[in-house]
C-alpha cells in the first residue's frame, strides 16, 4: 500500500517543490528495541525505509541512502536529515508515521531552505551560544 | 519539533532529535514521558508541550545548560 494518498502526495510534492537546495535522507538500520506487545507485526526498519523511498520519489531534490549502524546514531531505525548532504545533527528516531510523518516532511522542507526561518533576534541569540546542546523531543504518532 | 530542528539548522552547536516514544519505551520511561511533546535538553527532561519561539529560546539558552 502506498504511504500517501493521491491528494496527500500532491501536497507533499508542492511542499518539496520549495526546496532551495538538495536534502539527503540517511536511513540508519541496526538493532531495534523490542516495543510493546503486538507492535512486532510492524517491521519498523523496513517501514521507515519505505517511507523515505516514497518521499524521495516525490522530489528531484530529495535523495536517500541506507546504512547499517553508521556512526552518530544512538538507536534504530533512524533517519538523518542532511541539507546539502551535510550532517547538522538532525535526527528522527523511530518510524515516522501518522502526525509525525508531517513533522519529518516539514523538517526536510526547513532543511531545504538556504535561510533560517527563525526570527532574526533568535538567530542572533543562537550565534552567542558557547556550548553544545542536545535537544531531544519525544513524540507519538497520534 | 520543528523549532528544535530549526535551531539545529541555525547553530552548529545544537543537535536535535525527534524520538518516537512508543518505539523506545525504555528510554521514554527513563525520561518520564507521559505527555508529548516532551522536551529533554542534554539528557535532562525539561518541559511538555509546544511553546512559542521566544520561550523555546529562553529555555534552551538558560544558564543551567552552560
N, CA and C atoms of all chains as a GROMACS GRO file, in nm:
protein
  624
    1UNK      N    1   0.084  -0.120   0.000
    1UNK     CA    2   0.000   0.000   0.000
    1UNK      C    3   0.088   0.125   0.000
    2UNK      N    4   0.055   0.224  -0.083
    2UNK     CA    5   0.137   0.345  -0.083
    2UNK      C    6   0.120   0.424   0.047
    3UNK      N    7   0.224   0.498   0.084
    3UNK     CA    8   0.221   0.576   0.207
    3UNK      C    9   0.124   0.694   0.191
    4UNK      N   10   0.131   0.758   0.074
    4UNK     CA   11   0.050   0.879   0.053
    4UNK      C   12  -0.068   0.850  -0.039
    5UNK      N   13  -0.184   0.906  -0.006
    5UNK     CA   14  -0.298   0.906  -0.098
    5UNK      C   15  -0.269   1.008  -0.208
    6UNK      N   16  -0.352   1.010  -0.312
    6UNK     CA   17  -0.328   1.099  -0.426
    6UNK      C   18  -0.323   1.246  -0.384
    7UNK      N   19  -0.419   1.286  -0.300
    7UNK     CA   20  -0.422   1.427  -0.258
    7UNK      C   21  -0.303   1.463  -0.171
    8UNK      N   22  -0.272   1.371  -0.079
    8UNK     CA   23  -0.156   1.393   0.010
    8UNK      C   24  -0.028   1.404  -0.072
    9UNK      N   25  -0.017   1.314  -0.168
    9UNK     CA   26   0.104   1.311  -0.250
    9UNK      C   27   0.124   1.446  -0.320
   10UNK      N   28   0.013   1.501  -0.369
   10UNK     CA   29   0.019   1.631  -0.438
   10UNK      C   30   0.066   1.740  -0.342
   11UNK      N   31   0.013   1.736  -0.219
   11UNK     CA   32   0.052   1.837  -0.119
   11UNK      C   33   0.200   1.826  -0.084
   12UNK      N   34   0.245   1.702  -0.064
   12UNK     CA   35   0.386   1.681  -0.027
   12UNK      C   36   0.476   1.726  -0.142
   13UNK      N   37   0.434   1.693  -0.265
   13UNK     CA   38   0.510   1.734  -0.383
   13UNK      C   39   0.526   1.886  -0.386
   14UNK      N   40   0.415   1.957  -0.358
   14UNK     CA   41   0.418   2.104  -0.356
   14UNK      C   42   0.514   2.155  -0.250
   15UNK      N   43   0.507   2.093  -0.130
   15UNK     CA   44   0.596   2.136  -0.021
   15UNK      C   45   0.742   2.117  -0.062
   16UNK      N   46   0.770   2.001  -0.122
   16UNK     CA   47   0.909   1.970  -0.157
   16UNK      C   48   0.957   2.052  -0.277
   17UNK      N   49   0.863   2.102  -0.358
   17UNK     CA   50   0.900   2.188  -0.470
   17UNK      C   51   0.970   2.314  -0.421
   18UNK      N   52   0.944   2.350  -0.295
   18UNK     CA   53   1.001   2.474  -0.240
   18UNK      C   54   1.147   2.458  -0.199
   19UNK      N   55   1.202   2.338  -0.206
   19UNK     CA   56   1.340   2.317  -0.162
   19UNK      C   57   1.437   2.400  -0.247
   20UNK      N   58   1.521   2.475  -0.178
   20UNK     CA   59   1.618   2.560  -0.249
   20UNK      C   60   1.755   2.493  -0.263
   21UNK      N   61   1.771   2.382  -0.191
   21UNK     CA   62   1.897   2.306  -0.200
   21UNK      C   63   1.865   2.159  -0.179
   22UNK      N   64   1.955   2.070  -0.223
   22UNK     CA   65   1.928   1.927  -0.208
   22UNK      C   66   1.927   1.885  -0.061
   23UNK      N   67   1.844   1.791  -0.030
   23UNK     CA   68   1.839   1.734   0.105
   23UNK      C   69   1.853   1.582   0.091
   24UNK      N   70   1.951   1.529   0.163
   24UNK     CA   71   1.970   1.384   0.161
   24UNK      C   72   1.915   1.324   0.290
   25UNK      N   73   1.848   1.211   0.279
   25UNK     CA   74   1.798   1.141   0.397
   25UNK      C   75   1.881   1.014   0.414
   26UNK      N   76   1.938   0.999   0.532
   26UNK     CA   77   2.017   0.879   0.560
   26UNK      C   78   1.934   0.789   0.651
   27UNK      N   79   1.898   0.673   0.600
   27UNK     CA   80   1.824   0.576   0.680
   27UNK      C   81   1.925   0.485   0.750
   28UNK      N   82   1.918   0.482   0.883
   28UNK     CA   83   2.013   0.400   0.960
   28UNK      C   84   1.941   0.280   1.019
   29UNK      N   85   1.984   0.162   0.980
   29UNK     CA   86   1.931   0.039   1.038
   29UNK      C   87   2.026  -0.014   1.144
   30UNK      N   88   1.970  -0.091   1.238
   30UNK     CA   89   2.052  -0.151   1.342
   30UNK      C   90   1.962  -0.223   1.438
   31UNK      N   91   2.017  -0.272   1.549
   31UNK     CA   92   1.935  -0.345   1.645
   31UNK      C   93   1.823  -0.256   1.699
   32UNK      N   94   1.701  -0.309   1.700
   32UNK     CA   95   1.587  -0.229   1.746
   32UNK      C   96   1.542  -0.276   1.883
   33UNK      N   97   1.493  -0.182   1.962
   33UNK     CA   98   1.439  -0.217   2.093
   33UNK      C   99   1.305  -0.289   2.074
   34UNK      N  100   1.281  -0.394   2.152
   34UNK     CA  101   1.154  -0.465   2.141
   34UNK      C  102   1.043  -0.375   2.196
   35UNK      N  103   0.953  -0.330   2.111
   35UNK     CA  104   0.849  -0.241   2.161
   35UNK      C  105   0.736  -0.318   2.228
   36UNK      N  106   0.627  -0.248   2.254
   36UNK     CA  107   0.514  -0.308   2.326
   36UNK      C  108   0.461  -0.431   2.253
   37UNK      N  109   0.402  -0.520   2.328
   37UNK     CA  110   0.347  -0.643   2.270
   37UNK      C  111   0.250  -0.610   2.158
   38UNK      N  112   0.256  -0.688   2.052
   38UNK     CA  113   0.164  -0.666   1.940
   38UNK      C  114   0.224  -0.579   1.833
   39UNK      N  115   0.313  -0.488   1.874
   39UNK     CA  116   0.371  -0.394   1.778
   39UNK      C  117   0.470  -0.464   1.684
   40UNK      N  118   0.504  -0.588   1.717
   40UNK     CA  119   0.601  -0.660   1.633
   40UNK      C  120   0.548  -0.696   1.495
   41UNK      N  121   0.416  -0.675   1.477
   41UNK     CA  122   0.358  -0.700   1.344
   41UNK      C  123   0.418  -0.605   1.242
   42UNK      N  124   0.473  -0.495   1.289
   42UNK     CA  125   0.531  -0.396   1.200
   42UNK      C  126   0.682  -0.410   1.203
   43UNK      N  127   0.743  -0.414   1.085
   43UNK     CA  128   0.889  -0.408   1.080
   43UNK      C  129   0.927  -0.262   1.068
   44UNK      N  130   0.968  -0.204   1.181
   44UNK     CA  131   0.990  -0.059   1.185
   44UNK      C  132   1.098  -0.013   1.088
   45UNK      N  133   1.205  -0.091   1.082
   45UNK     CA  134   1.314  -0.052   0.992
   45UNK      C  135   1.271  -0.051   0.846
   46UNK      N  136   1.203  -0.160   0.804
   46UNK     CA  137   1.157  -0.170   0.665
   46UNK      C  138   1.059  -0.059   0.631
   47UNK      N  139   0.966  -0.035   0.725
   47UNK     CA  140   0.865   0.068   0.700
   47UNK      C  141   0.928   0.207   0.692
   48UNK      N  142   1.025   0.232   0.779
   48UNK     CA  143   1.094   0.362   0.778
   48UNK      C  144   1.159   0.384   0.642
   49UNK      N  145   1.225   0.280   0.594
   49UNK     CA  146   1.292   0.291   0.463
   49UNK      C  147   1.191   0.313   0.350
   50UNK      N  148   1.077   0.245   0.361
   50UNK     CA  149   0.974   0.258   0.257
   50UNK      C  150   0.921   0.402   0.253
   51UNK      N  151   0.900   0.461   0.370
   51UNK     CA  152   0.851   0.599   0.376
   51UNK      C  153   0.953   0.694   0.312
   52UNK      N  154   1.079   0.674   0.346
   52UNK     CA  155   1.183   0.761   0.292
   52UNK      C  156   1.195   0.744   0.140
   53UNK      N  157   1.183   0.621   0.092
   53UNK     CA  158   1.187   0.597  -0.054
   53UNK      C  159   1.074   0.672  -0.124
   54UNK      N  160   0.955   0.666  -0.064
   54UNK     CA  161   0.841   0.733  -0.127
   54UNK      C  162   0.857   0.884  -0.124
   55UNK      N  163   0.912   0.934  -0.014
   55UNK     CA  164   0.936   1.079  -0.004
   55UNK      C  165   1.034   1.123  -0.112
   56UNK      N  166   1.143   1.049  -0.123
   56UNK     CA  167   1.248   1.086  -0.219
   56UNK      C  168   1.196   1.078  -0.362
   57UNK      N  169   1.097   0.991  -0.385
   57UNK     CA  170   1.042   0.977  -0.521
   57UNK      C  171   0.960   1.099  -0.561
   58UNK      N  172   0.925   1.182  -0.462
   58UNK     CA  173   0.837   1.296  -0.492
   58UNK      C  174   0.913   1.423  -0.526
   59UNK      N  175   1.045   1.420  -0.516
   59UNK     CA  176   1.122   1.541  -0.546
   59UNK      C  177   1.261   1.506  -0.598
   60UNK      N  178   1.304   1.578  -0.701
   60UNK     CA  179   1.440   1.558  -0.753
   60UNK      C  180   1.544   1.604  -0.652
   61UNK      N  181   1.503   1.691  -0.561
   61UNK     CA  182   1.599   1.748  -0.466
   61UNK      C  183   1.616   1.662  -0.341
   62UNK      N  184   1.531   1.562  -0.326
   62UNK     CA  185   1.542   1.474  -0.208
   62UNK      C  186   1.599   1.339  -0.253
   63UNK      N  187   1.711   1.302  -0.192
   63UNK     CA  188   1.771   1.172  -0.220
   63UNK      C  189   1.784   1.096  -0.089
   64UNK      N  190   1.814   0.969  -0.097
   64UNK     CA  191   1.834   0.896   0.027
   64UNK      C  192   1.941   0.788   0.009
   65UNK      N  193   1.999   0.747   0.120
   65UNK     CA  194   2.085   0.630   0.121
   65UNK      C  195   2.060   0.553   0.249
   66UNK      N  196   2.099   0.427   0.246
   66UNK     CA  197   2.068   0.337   0.357
   66UNK      C  198   2.199   0.281   0.411
   67UNK      N  199   2.217   0.285   0.543
   67UNK     CA  200   2.338   0.228   0.603
   67UNK      C  201   2.301   0.146   0.726
   68UNK      N  202   2.387   0.053   0.760
   68UNK     CA  203   2.367  -0.027   0.881
   68UNK      C  204   2.464   0.020   0.988
   69UNK      N  205   2.407   0.059   1.101
   69UNK     CA  206   2.482   0.108   1.217
   69UNK      C  207   2.590   0.210   1.180
   70UNK      N  208   2.554   0.316   1.110
   70UNK     CA  209   2.654   0.420   1.081
   70UNK      C  210   2.691   0.494   1.210
   71UNK      N  211   2.799   0.566   1.207
   71UNK     CA  212   2.840   0.645   1.324
   71UNK      C  213   2.743   0.759   1.346
   72UNK      N  214   2.727   0.798   1.473
   72UNK     CA  215   2.646   0.916   1.502
   72UNK      C  216   2.499   0.889   1.526
   73UNK      N  217   2.466   0.760   1.549
   73UNK     CA  218   2.326   0.725   1.578
   73UNK      C  219   2.320   0.649   1.709
   74UNK      N  220   2.217   0.679   1.788
   74UNK     CA  221   2.207   0.617   1.920
   74UNK      C  222   2.110   0.501   1.925
   75UNK      N  223   2.017   0.494   1.831
   75UNK     CA  224   1.919   0.385   1.828
   75UNK      C  225   1.864   0.374   1.687
   76UNK      N  226   1.790   0.265   1.665
   76UNK     CA  227   1.745   0.236   1.528
   76UNK      C  228   1.601   0.188   1.529
   77UNK      N  229   1.527   0.205   1.420
   77UNK     CA  230   1.572   0.272   1.298
   77UNK      C  231   1.579   0.424   1.320
   78UNK      N  232   1.652   0.490   1.234
   78UNK     CA  233   1.665   0.635   1.245
   78UNK      C  234   1.680   0.695   1.107
   79UNK      N  235   1.648   0.824   1.101
   79UNK     CA  236   1.668   0.899   0.977
   79UNK      C  237   1.747   1.025   1.012
   80UNK      N  238   1.851   1.052   0.936
   80UNK     CA  239   1.921   1.180   0.949
   80UNK      C  240   1.881   1.267   0.830
   81UNK      N  241   1.853   1.392   0.858
   81UNK     CA  242   1.817   1.487   0.751
   81UNK      C  243   1.943   1.570   0.722
   82UNK      N  244   1.995   1.558   0.600
   82UNK     CA  245   2.124   1.618   0.568
   82UNK      C  246   2.110   1.724   0.459
   83UNK      N  247   2.103   1.853   0.498
   83UNK     CA  248   2.096   1.958   0.396
   83UNK      C  249   2.227   1.962   0.318
   84UNK      N  250   2.218   1.961   0.186
   84UNK     CA  251   2.340   1.958   0.102
   84UNK      C  252   2.427   1.838   0.137
   85UNK      N  253   2.367   1.732   0.192
   85UNK     CA  254   2.442   1.612   0.227
   85UNK      C  255   2.527   1.624   0.352
   86UNK      N  256   2.509   1.735   0.427
   86UNK     CA  257   2.592   1.761   0.544
   86UNK      C  258   2.516   1.727   0.672
   87UNK      N  259   2.582   1.658   0.764
   87UNK     CA  260   2.519   1.622   0.891
   87UNK      C  261   2.523   1.741   0.986
   88UNK      N  262   2.405   1.801   1.009
   88UNK     CA  263   2.397   1.915   1.101
   88UNK      C  264   2.333   1.874   1.234
   89UNK      N  265   2.317   1.743   1.253
   89UNK     CA  266   2.269   1.695   1.383
   89UNK      C  267   2.118   1.676   1.392
   90UNK      N  268   2.051   1.662   1.279
   90UNK     CA  269   1.906   1.643   1.280
   90UNK      C  270   1.873   1.495   1.263
   91UNK      N  271   1.799   1.442   1.361
   91UNK     CA  272   1.764   1.300   1.359
   91UNK      C  273   1.614   1.281   1.382
   92UNK      N  274   1.564   1.174   1.325
   92UNK     CA  275   1.432   1.124   1.363
   92UNK      C  276   1.451   0.978   1.402
   93UNK      N  277   1.425   0.947   1.528
   93UNK     CA  278   1.441   0.810   1.576
   93UNK      C  279   1.306   0.740   1.580
   94UNK      N  280   1.295   0.631   1.506
   94UNK     CA  281   1.171   0.555   1.503
   94UNK      C  282   1.104   0.565   1.368
   95UNK      N  283   0.988   0.504   1.360
   95UNK     CA  284   0.912   0.506   1.234
   95UNK      C  285   0.829   0.634   1.228
   96UNK      N  286   0.852   0.718   1.128
   96UNK     CA  287   0.775   0.843   1.121
   96UNK      C  288   0.638   0.818   1.057
   97UNK      N  289   0.540   0.792   1.139
   97UNK     CA  290   0.408   0.767   1.082
   97UNK      C  291   0.306   0.860   1.147
   98UNK      N  292   0.186   0.861   1.088
   98UNK     CA  293   0.079   0.947   1.139
   98UNK      C  294   0.124   1.092   1.140
   99UNK      N  295   0.089   1.159   1.245
   99UNK     CA  296   0.118   1.302   1.259
   99UNK      C  297   0.267   1.330   1.243
  100UNK      N  298   0.351   1.237   1.290
  100UNK     CA  299   0.495   1.263   1.289
  100UNK      C  300   0.557   1.257   1.150
  101UNK      N  301   0.488   1.194   1.056
  101UNK     CA  302   0.537   1.198   0.919
  101UNK      C  303   0.537   1.344   0.871
  102UNK      N  304   0.433   1.417   0.913
  102UNK     CA  305   0.425   1.560   0.879
  102UNK      C  306   0.542   1.637   0.937
  103UNK      N  307   0.582   1.605   1.061
  103UNK     CA  308   0.696   1.673   1.123
  103UNK      C  309   0.824   1.648   1.044
  104UNK      N  310   0.841   1.522   1.001
  104UNK     CA  311   0.961   1.489   0.924
  104UNK      C  312   0.963   1.566   0.791
  105UNK      N  313   0.848   1.570   0.725
  105UNK     CA  314   0.840   1.640   0.596
  105UNK      C  315   0.871   1.789   0.616
  106UNK      N  316   0.813   1.848   0.722
  106UNK     CA  317   0.841   1.990   0.747
  106UNK      C  318   0.989   2.010   0.782
  107UNK      N  319   1.048   1.911   0.847
  107UNK     CA  320   1.191   1.918   0.876
  107UNK      C  321   1.273   1.918   0.748
  108UNK      N  322   1.232   1.836   0.652
  108UNK     CA  323   1.301   1.831   0.522
  108UNK      C  324   1.286   1.965   0.450
  109UNK      N  325   1.164   2.019   0.454
  109UNK     CA  326   1.137   2.149   0.388
  109UNK      C  327   1.227   2.257   0.451
  110UNK      N  328   1.235   2.255   0.583
  110UNK     CA  329   1.317   2.354   0.654
  110UNK      C  330   1.466   2.338   0.617
  111UNK      N  331   1.509   2.212   0.613
  111UNK     CA  332   1.650   2.186   0.577
  111UNK      C  333   1.679   2.228   0.434
  112UNK      N  334   1.576   2.235   0.351
  112UNK     CA  335   1.593   2.272   0.211
  112UNK      C  336   1.599   2.422   0.189
  113UNK      N  337   1.581   2.499   0.296
  113UNK     CA  338   1.588   2.645   0.283
  113UNK      C  339   1.730   2.693   0.307
  114UNK      N  340   1.772   2.790   0.229
  114UNK     CA  341   1.908   2.844   0.248
  114UNK      C  342   1.915   2.940   0.366
  115UNK      N  343   1.801   3.005   0.397
  115UNK     CA  344   1.798   3.099   0.510
  115UNK      C  345   1.709   3.040   0.619
  116UNK      N  346   1.749   3.058   0.744
  116UNK     CA  347   1.667   3.012   0.854
  116UNK      C  348   1.535   3.087   0.856
  117UNK      N  349   1.428   3.020   0.898
  117UNK     CA  350   1.300   3.089   0.912
  117UNK      C  351   1.276   3.131   1.057
  118UNK      N  352   1.379   3.115   1.140
  118UNK     CA  353   1.368   3.169   1.276
  118UNK      C  354   1.370   3.321   1.268
  119UNK      N  355   1.320   3.387   1.373
  119UNK     CA  356   1.321   3.533   1.374
  119UNK      C  357   1.466   3.582   1.386
  120UNK      N  358   1.496   3.699   1.329
  120UNK     CA  359   1.634   3.750   1.333
  120UNK      C  360   1.691   3.754   1.474
  121UNK      N  361   1.607   3.794   1.571
  121UNK     CA  362   1.659   3.802   1.709
  121UNK      C  363   1.695   3.664   1.763
  122UNK      N  364   1.620   3.562   1.719
  122UNK     CA  365   1.652   3.425   1.763
  122UNK      C  366   1.786   3.382   1.705
  123UNK      N  367   1.808   3.413   1.578
  123UNK     CA  368   1.934   3.375   1.513
  123UNK      C  369   2.052   3.444   1.582
  124UNK      N  370   2.033   3.572   1.618
  124UNK     CA  371   2.138   3.645   1.690
  124UNK      C  372   2.168   3.580   1.824
  125UNK      N  373   2.063   3.540   1.894
  125UNK     CA  374   2.083   3.477   2.025
  125UNK      C  375   2.156   3.343   2.010
  126UNK      N  376   2.119   3.265   1.910
  126UNK     CA  377   2.183   3.134   1.890
  126UNK      C  378   2.331   3.151   1.854
  127UNK      N  379   2.362   3.260   1.788
  127UNK     CA  380   2.501   3.285   1.747
  127UNK      C  381   2.592   3.306   1.867
  128UNK      N  382   2.534   3.341   1.982
  128UNK     CA  383   2.615   3.366   2.101
  128UNK      C  384   2.641   3.237   2.180
  129UNK      N  385   2.581   3.128   2.137
  129UNK     CA  386   2.593   3.001   2.210
  129UNK      C  387   2.739   2.954   2.215
  130UNK      N  388   2.788   2.930   2.338
  130UNK     CA  389   2.929   2.892   2.355
  130UNK      C  390   2.948   2.746   2.394
  131UNK      N  391   2.838   2.674   2.405
  131UNK     CA  392   2.848   2.533   2.446
  131UNK      C  393   2.754   2.450   2.359
  132UNK      N  394   2.772   2.318   2.363
  132UNK     CA  395   2.690   2.230   2.281
  132UNK      C  396   2.557   2.198   2.351
  133UNK      N  397   2.454   2.186   2.272
  133UNK     CA  398   2.323   2.149   2.326
  133UNK      C  399   2.267   2.032   2.248
  134UNK      N  400   2.209   1.939   2.323
  134UNK     CA  401   2.142   1.827   2.258
  134UNK      C  402   1.995   1.834   2.297
  135UNK      N  403   1.908   1.853   2.198
  135UNK     CA  404   1.765   1.866   2.226
  135UNK      C  405   1.693   1.742   2.173
  136UNK      N  406   1.631   1.668   2.265
  136UNK     CA  407   1.551   1.552   2.227
  136UNK      C  408   1.404   1.585   2.249
  137UNK      N  409   1.324   1.560   2.148
  137UNK     CA  410   1.180   1.584   2.162
  137UNK      C  411   1.109   1.450   2.146
  138UNK      N  412   1.048   1.405   2.254
  138UNK     CA  413   0.973   1.279   2.247
  138UNK      C  414   0.836   1.304   2.189
  139UNK      N  415   0.801   1.221   2.092
  139UNK     CA  416   0.675   1.239   2.020
  139UNK      C  417   0.601   1.105   2.011
  140UNK      N  418   0.474   1.110   1.977
  140UNK     CA  419   0.398   0.988   1.945
  140UNK      C  420   0.325   1.013   1.814
  141UNK      N  421   0.288   0.905   1.745
  141UNK     CA  422   0.231   0.921   1.610
  141UNK      C  423   0.094   0.987   1.607
  142UNK      N  424   0.021   0.990   1.720
  142UNK     CA  425  -0.116   1.043   1.715
  142UNK      C  426  -0.125   1.180   1.778
  143UNK      N  427   0.850   2.030   1.757
  143UNK     CA  428   0.958   1.955   1.694
  143UNK      C  429   1.032   2.039   1.592
  144UNK      N  430   0.950   2.113   1.516
  144UNK     CA  431   1.009   2.191   1.408
  144UNK      C  432   1.104   2.297   1.462
  145UNK      N  433   1.066   2.356   1.577
  145UNK     CA  434   1.153   2.459   1.636
  145UNK      C  435   1.289   2.401   1.672
  146UNK      N  436   1.289   2.280   1.727
  146UNK     CA  437   1.416   2.217   1.763
  146UNK      C  438   1.501   2.196   1.637
  147UNK      N  439   1.438   2.147   1.530
  147UNK     CA  440   1.510   2.128   1.403
  147UNK      C  441   1.563   2.262   1.350
  148UNK      N  442   1.480   2.366   1.362
  148UNK     CA  443   1.523   2.498   1.312
  148UNK      C  444   1.646   2.548   1.387
  149UNK      N  445   1.648   2.525   1.520
  149UNK     CA  446   1.764   2.572   1.596
  149UNK      C  447   1.889   2.492   1.558
  150UNK      N  448   1.870   2.362   1.530
  150UNK     CA  449   1.986   2.280   1.490
  150UNK      C  450   2.039   2.326   1.355
  151UNK      N  451   1.950   2.367   1.267
  151UNK     CA  452   1.993   2.417   1.136
  151UNK      C  453   2.064   2.550   1.149
  152UNK      N  454   2.021   2.630   1.249
  152UNK     CA  455   2.075   2.765   1.263
  152UNK      C  456   2.205   2.768   1.344
  153UNK      N  457   2.230   2.665   1.424
  153UNK     CA  458   2.350   2.667   1.509
  153UNK      C  459   2.427   2.536   1.500
  154UNK      N  460   2.557   2.544   1.470
  154UNK     CA  461   2.639   2.423   1.465
  154UNK      C  462   2.657   2.360   1.604
  155UNK      N  463   2.620   2.433   1.709
  155UNK     CA  464   2.634   2.382   1.845
  155UNK      C  465   2.516   2.294   1.887
  156UNK      N  466   2.409   2.296   1.810
  156UNK     CA  467   2.286   2.229   1.852
  156UNK      C  468   2.258   2.106   1.766
  157UNK      N  469   2.224   1.996   1.836
  157UNK     CA  470   2.175   1.876   1.769
  157UNK      C  471   2.031   1.856   1.813
  158UNK      N  472   1.943   1.814   1.723
  158UNK     CA  473   1.802   1.798   1.759
  158UNK      C  474   1.751   1.664   1.708
  159UNK      N  475   1.690   1.589   1.799
  159UNK     CA  476   1.633   1.459   1.764
  159UNK      C  477   1.487   1.453   1.801
  160UNK      N  478   1.407   1.395   1.711
  160UNK     CA  479   1.272   1.354   1.748
  160UNK      C  480   1.284   1.207   1.782
  161UNK      N  481   1.219   1.166   1.889
  161UNK     CA  482   1.224   1.026   1.930
  161UNK      C  483   1.081   0.974   1.947
  162UNK      N  484   1.049   0.871   1.872
  162UNK     CA  485   0.915   0.815   1.878
  162UNK      C  486   0.904   0.735   2.008
  163UNK      N  487   0.826   0.787   2.103
  163UNK     CA  488   0.827   0.734   2.240
  163UNK      C  489   0.780   0.588   2.249
  164UNK      N  490   0.679   0.551   2.170
  164UNK     CA  491   0.626   0.414   2.185
  164UNK      C  492   0.724   0.310   2.132
  165UNK      N  493   0.815   0.352   2.046
  165UNK     CA  494   0.911   0.257   1.989
  165UNK      C  495   1.035   0.238   2.076
  166UNK      N  496   1.057   0.335   2.163
  166UNK     CA  497   1.174   0.328   2.252
  166UNK      C  498   1.128   0.342   2.397
  167UNK      N  499   1.051   0.242   2.445
  167UNK     CA  500   0.987   0.254   2.577
  167UNK      C  501   1.087   0.264   2.692
  168UNK      N  502   1.203   0.201   2.680
  168UNK     CA  503   1.299   0.207   2.791
  168UNK      C  504   1.348   0.350   2.811
  169UNK      N  505   1.386   0.411   2.700
  169UNK     CA  506   1.433   0.549   2.707
  169UNK      C  507   1.319   0.642   2.749
  170UNK      N  508   1.200   0.620   2.692
  170UNK     CA  509   1.085   0.706   2.724
  170UNK      C  510   1.053   0.695   2.874
  171UNK      N  511   1.064   0.575   2.930
  171UNK     CA  512   1.041   0.557   3.075
  171UNK      C  513   1.145   0.633   3.155
  172UNK      N  514   1.270   0.621   3.110
  172UNK     CA  515   1.380   0.687   3.182
  172UNK      C  516   1.361   0.839   3.182
  173UNK      N  517   1.297   0.890   3.078
  173UNK     CA  518   1.276   1.034   3.067
  173UNK      C  519   1.136   1.074   3.116
  174UNK      N  520   1.069   0.980   3.185
  174UNK     CA  521   0.935   1.006   3.241
  174UNK      C  522   0.838   1.064   3.140
  175UNK      N  523   0.839   1.007   3.021
  175UNK     CA  524   0.750   1.060   2.917
  175UNK      C  525   0.608   1.010   2.942
  176UNK      N  526   0.515   1.102   2.969
  176UNK     CA  527   0.374   1.063   2.978
  176UNK      C  528   0.288   1.159   2.897
  177UNK      N  529   0.341   1.272   2.859
  177UNK     CA  530   0.272   1.364   2.769
  177UNK      C  531   0.372   1.403   2.661
  178UNK      N  532   0.323   1.426   2.541
  178UNK     CA  533   0.412   1.467   2.434
  178UNK      C  534   0.364   1.598   2.373
  179UNK      N  535   0.450   1.675   2.308
  179UNK     CA  536   0.593   1.650   2.303
  179UNK      C  537   0.660   1.679   2.438
  180UNK      N  538   0.751   1.590   2.478
  180UNK     CA  539   0.833   1.615   2.598
  180UNK      C  540   0.971   1.654   2.550
  181UNK      N  541   1.019   1.766   2.602
  181UNK     CA  542   1.148   1.818   2.558
  181UNK      C  543   1.256   1.787   2.662
  182UNK      N  544   1.365   1.727   2.615
  182UNK     CA  545   1.476   1.688   2.701
  182UNK      C  546   1.601   1.760   2.650
  183UNK      N  547   1.668   1.833   2.737
  183UNK     CA  548   1.788   1.905   2.695
  183UNK      C  549   1.909   1.846   2.767
  184UNK      N  550   2.009   1.810   2.691
  184UNK     CA  551   2.131   1.749   2.745
  184UNK      C  552   2.100   1.632   2.838
  185UNK      N  553   2.000   1.554   2.800
  185UNK     CA  554   1.968   1.432   2.875
  185UNK      C  555   1.881   1.452   2.997
  186UNK      N  556   1.836   1.576   3.021
  186UNK     CA  557   1.753   1.603   3.139
  186UNK      C  558   1.615   1.653   3.094
  187UNK      N  559   1.507   1.585   3.139
  187UNK     CA  560   1.373   1.628   3.100
  187UNK      C  561   1.346   1.772   3.143
  188UNK      N  562   1.283   1.851   3.054
  188UNK     CA  563   1.261   1.992   3.083
  188UNK      C  564   1.115   2.032   3.090
  189UNK      N  565   1.042   2.012   2.980
  189UNK     CA  566   0.901   2.052   2.981
  189UNK      C  567   0.823   1.971   2.878
  190UNK      N  568   0.688   1.981   2.891
  190UNK     CA  569   0.599   1.915   2.795
  190UNK      C  570   0.523   2.023   2.718
  191UNK      N  571   0.499   1.996   2.593
  191UNK     CA  572   0.412   2.082   2.514
  191UNK      C  573   0.487   2.182   2.429
  192UNK      N  574   0.414   2.233   2.328
  192UNK     CA  575   0.473   2.331   2.237
  192UNK      C  576   0.476   2.468   2.304
  193UNK      N  577   0.580   2.544   2.277
  193UNK     CA  578   0.591   2.680   2.331
  193UNK      C  579   0.631   2.774   2.216
  194UNK      N  580   0.602   2.906   2.232
  194UNK     CA  581   0.642   3.000   2.127
  194UNK      C  582   0.794   3.006   2.110
  195UNK      N  583   0.837   3.053   1.995
  195UNK     CA  584   0.980   3.057   1.962
  195UNK      C  585   1.063   3.128   2.070
  196UNK      N  586   1.018   3.246   2.115
  196UNK     CA  587   1.097   3.322   2.213
  196UNK      C  588   1.115   3.242   2.342
  197UNK      N  589   1.006   3.176   2.385
  197UNK     CA  590   1.010   3.098   2.508
  197UNK      C  591   1.103   2.977   2.490
  198UNK      N  592   1.094   2.914   2.374
  198UNK     CA  593   1.181   2.799   2.344
  198UNK      C  594   1.327   2.841   2.356
  199UNK      N  595   1.360   2.955   2.296
  199UNK     CA  596   1.498   3.006   2.302
  199UNK      C  597   1.537   3.038   2.446
  200UNK      N  598   1.447   3.106   2.520
  200UNK     CA  599   1.474   3.138   2.660
  200UNK      C  600   1.512   3.012   2.736
  201UNK      N  601   1.437   2.906   2.710
  201UNK     CA  602   1.457   2.784   2.788
  201UNK      C  603   1.584   2.709   2.749
  202UNK      N  604   1.609   2.696   2.619
  202UNK     CA  605   1.729   2.618   2.583
  202UNK      C  606   1.858   2.697   2.606
  203UNK      N  607   1.846   2.830   2.609
  203UNK     CA  608   1.965   2.913   2.631
  203UNK      C  609   1.983   2.948   2.779
  204UNK      N  610   1.906   2.884   2.866
  204UNK     CA  611   1.915   2.911   3.010
  204UNK      C  612   2.056   2.879   3.060
  205UNK      N  613   2.104   2.957   3.160
  205UNK     CA  614   2.240   2.937   3.212
  205UNK      C  615   2.263   2.796   3.265
  206UNK      N  616   2.156   2.727   3.303
  206UNK     CA  617   2.169   2.592   3.360
  206UNK      C  618   2.239   2.495   3.263
  207UNK      N  619   2.232   2.523   3.134
  207UNK     CA  620   2.290   2.431   3.036
  207UNK      C  621   2.433   2.466   2.998
  208UNK      N  622   2.486   2.574   3.058
  208UNK     CA  623   2.622   2.615   3.021
  208UNK      C  624   2.725   2.523   3.084
   0.00000   0.00000   0.00000
